[in-house]
């Protein structure tokens, strides 16, 4: 499915300038005019809040969502290598016909994401180990359907005895630091009291309890 361009979404939102959403539409267009790498995070959060606001109808929110998709294209949070957007799960380039963009502007290989879900009981974000937002879940399902993909979960996991683990626990216990947290013997690892902090290549850090590896 082709992703929208900024010109297309601007043309979609322009008609709202003269309706009941006139003021908020002018604010959005004004923010687009001054959009830059420095203020995109703030604009992104602003749009996500609008998507969750019950005062706006579905048609308007669909247009807002398309703007979020455009921001994801223009300012992806993923690592970029040789002009390619890198999948946070496999650390490999994402093909153009395999992209899902979440509200936080991360690009995902939809196939790798579905494969990851098959090891979980619900729509878990591999980077945060928390559930994707309802908006993201809806669009994950929609993109999967468009590509003819089936989402399956691991029904053998008992959530009562195995509550969702934090990112750092999963990385430590399953030893997948090379995938999400760099190597255990990371040159930039630092000791902070009883905690070990290791930078993640695409932002943030993994925190380990106990001694340094």
C-alpha positions in Angstrom: 0.0 0.0 0.0 1.6 3.3 -1.0 2.2 5.7 1.8 0.8 9.3 1.6 2.9 12.3 0.8 2.9 15.6 2.7 1.3 17.4 -0.3 -1.5 14.8 -0.3 -2.3 15.1 3.4 -2.3 18.9 3.2 -4.8 18.7 0.4 -6.9 16.4 2.6 -6.9 18.7 5.6 -7.4 22.0 3.7 -11.2 21.6 3.5 -11.4 21.6 7.3 -10.2 25.2 7.4 -13.8 26.4 6.9 -15.6 24.0 9.1 -16.0 23.3 12.8 -12.4 22.2 13.0 -11.2 25.5 11.5 -9.0 26.6 14.4 -7.3 23.3 15.0 -6.7 22.8 11.3 -5.0 26.2 11.0 -2.8 25.2 13.9 -1.8 22.0 12.2 -1.1 23.7 8.9 1.0 26.3 10.8 3.0 23.6 12.5 3.6 21.9 9.2 5.0 25.1 7.7 7.8 25.3 10.3 8.3 21.5 10.6 11.9 20.5 11.2 14.0 17.8 12.9 14.2 19.9 16.0 10.4 20.2 16.6 9.1 17.0 15.0 8.8 15.1 18.3 6.6 17.9 19.8 4.5 17.9 16.7 4.2 14.2 16.7 3.0 14.1 20.3 0.5 16.9 19.5 -1.0 14.9 16.7 -1.2 11.7 18.7 -3.1 13.6 21.4 -5.6 14.7 18.8 -6.1 11.1 17.7 -7.1 10.3 21.2 -9.4 13.3 21.6 -13.1 12.3 21.5 -14.1 15.8 20.2 -12.9 14.9 16.7 -14.7 12.6 14.3 -13.3 9.6 12.5 -12.9 11.3 9.2 -10.8 14.1 10.7 -8.7 11.6 12.7 -8.0 9.6 9.5 -6.5 12.7 8.1 -4.5 13.3 11.2 -3.2 9.7 11.2 -2.0 10.2 7.6 0.0 13.2 8.8 1.6 11.0 11.4 2.5 8.5 8.7 4.2 11.2 6.7 6.2 12.3 9.8 7.3 8.7 10.1 8.5 8.7 6.5 10.3 12.0 6.8 11.7 11.6 10.3 12.0 7.9 11.1 13.4 7.0 14.5 15.0 3.9 13.2 18.7 3.5 12.5 19.5 4.5 8.9 22.3 2.6 7.1 23.3 3.3 3.5 19.9 5.0 3.0 18.0 2.1 4.3 15.6 2.1 7.3 16.7 -0.7 9.7 14.1 -3.0 11.3 14.4 -2.8 15.1 13.8 -6.6 15.3 16.2 -8.1 12.9 18.5 -5.1 12.4 18.2 -5.6 8.6 16.8 -3.2 6.0 13.1 -3.0 5.5 11.7 -3.6 2.0 9.3 -0.9 0.7 6.4 -3.5 0.5 6.9 -4.6 4.0 6.5 -1.5 6.1 4.3 -0.7 9.1 4.9 2.7 10.8 3.8 3.0 14.4 2.7 6.2 16.1 6.1 6.8 17.6 7.6 7.0 14.0 9.3 3.6 14.1 9.3 1.6 10.9 8.7 -2.1 11.2 8.8 -5.1 8.9 5.2 -6.1 9.2 6.2 -9.8 8.6 8.9 -9.7 11.3 6.5 -8.0 13.6 3.9 -10.7 13.1 6.6 -13.4 13.6 7.5 -11.7 16.9 3.8 -11.7 18.0 3.7 -15.4 17.5 5.9 -15.7 20.6 3.6 -13.5 22.7 0.0 -13.5 23.8 -0.8 -10.0 22.5 0.5 -7.1 20.4 3.7 -6.4 22.3 6.1 -3.7 21.1 9.6 -5.4 20.8 11.3 -2.2 21.9 9.3 -1.4 25.0 7.9 -4.8 25.9 4.6 -3.0 26.4 1.4 -3.4 24.3 1.1 -1.2 21.2 -1.6 1.5 21.4 -5.1 0.6 20.3 -4.5 2.9 17.3 -1.4 1.0 16.3 -3.1 -2.4 16.8 -5.9 -1.4 14.5 -3.5 -0.4 11.8 -1.3 -3.5 12.3 -4.3 -5.6 11.7 -5.3 -3.5 8.7 -1.8 -3.7 7.1 -1.6 -7.4 7.8 -4.9 -8.0 6.0 -3.8 -6.0 3.0 -0.7 -8.2 2.7 -2.7 -11.4 3.3 -0.9 -12.1 6.5 -2.4 -13.9 9.5 -1.6 -12.8 13.1 -1.2 -15.6 15.6 -0.3 -15.5 19.2 1.3 -18.0 21.6 -1.6 -19.5 23.5 0.6 -21.7 25.6 1.9 -18.8 27.7 0.1 -18.4 31.1 0.0 -14.6 31.8 -0.9 -15.3 35.4 2.4 -17.1 36.1 4.4 -15.2 33.5 3.6 -11.5 33.7 5.1 -9.3 30.9 8.8 -8.7 31.6 10.6 -5.5 31.2 13.0 -4.9 28.3 16.1 -5.3 30.5 14.9 -8.6 32.0 14.1 -10.1 28.6 17.4 -9.0 27.2 19.3 -10.5 30.1 17.4 -13.7 30.5 17.2 -14.6 26.9 20.6 -13.2 26.0 19.5 -11.2 23.1 21.6 -8.1 23.8 23.1 -8.2 20.4 19.6 -7.7 19.0 18.2 -5.0 21.2 20.9 -3.7 23.5 24.2 -4.0 21.8 26.8 -6.4 23.3 27.0 -7.2 27.0 30.6 -6.0 26.9 29.6 -2.7 25.5 32.4 -0.1 25.5 30.0 2.6 26.7 28.5 0.5 29.6 28.6 2.4 32.9 28.1 1.4 36.5 25.4 3.5 38.4 25.2 2.1 41.9 23.9 -1.4 41.6 22.8 -0.9 38.0 24.5 -1.3 34.7 23.4 1.0 31.9 24.1 0.1 28.3 23.1 2.4 25.4 20.7 1.0 22.8 21.9 1.8 19.2 18.6 3.4 18.2 18.0 5.4 21.3 17.6 4.8 25.1 19.4 2.4 27.2 19.1 -1.1 28.7 19.5 -1.3 32.5 20.8 -4.4 34.2 20.8 -5.2 37.9 23.9 -6.6 39.5 27.6 -6.7 38.4 29.0 -5.6 35.1 29.5 -8.4 32.5 
